[in-house]
Amino acid sequence: MKKAIKNCFEFRETEVPESFFDEVKKLNTSRLQKGWSSAVASISSARSFEEAFTILTKELKEIEGRW
């Protein structure tokens, strides 16, 4: 995940936020939640949005500061 985030920001020619975890936690996730159902509709064992977002933020916290 660390490499993907770094590559994404390099491609966009922008700086990786000092605390990517904090930036993600500030997001209004209502738009993400609305699209989640259709994004995972063909996956029978898909996690709920809330569970997936919790896992994402946990992973981000673990790699925090190691850019």
N, C-alpha and C positions, 0 to 999 in steps of 0.2 A: 504494500500500500504506500509505503514511504516513497518508493521509486516512482510510482504512478503519479502521486501528488507533485513531486518535484518536477517530473517530466511535463506534466500539464501546465504548471506555472512557467516553466522555461519556454514551452511552445507558445504560450500567450504573451511572453516577454514581460511578465509581471513578477513581483517579489512574492515569495511564500510568506504569508503572515507570520509574525513572530509566534503567535499562538493560534495555530489552525484550529485546535480543539475549541478555544474560546469563540472563534468566529463561527464555527459550525453550531455551537450551542446557542448562539444568538439568532439563528435562522428562524423565520416564521415557517414552520413546516407544513402549513395547511395546503399549499400548492403541491408539495411533494406527496403528501398523503393522498390527495385526490388522484394523482397519476399512478400511485403504487398498485392499486387493484388491477388496472389494465396492464401495467408493466409485468406483473407476475401471474397473470390470468392463466397462462399455459403451464405453470409450474404447480403441480398438485401438492407438493410439500413446502410451498412458499411460506416464509415467516410473515408475521404481521408487520406492518410498517413500524409500529412502536418497538417491537423486538429487534428488527433490523437496524433501526436508528440507534437504539441503545448499544448494540454490538459495534456499530460504526464509531460512535463517540468513545467507547471504551478503547478500541484499537487506536484511535487518534490520540487519546490521552497517553497510551503506552509509548508511542513514538514521538511524543512532544519533545521538542528541543533537540532532536537528533537529525536535523536537516543537513 
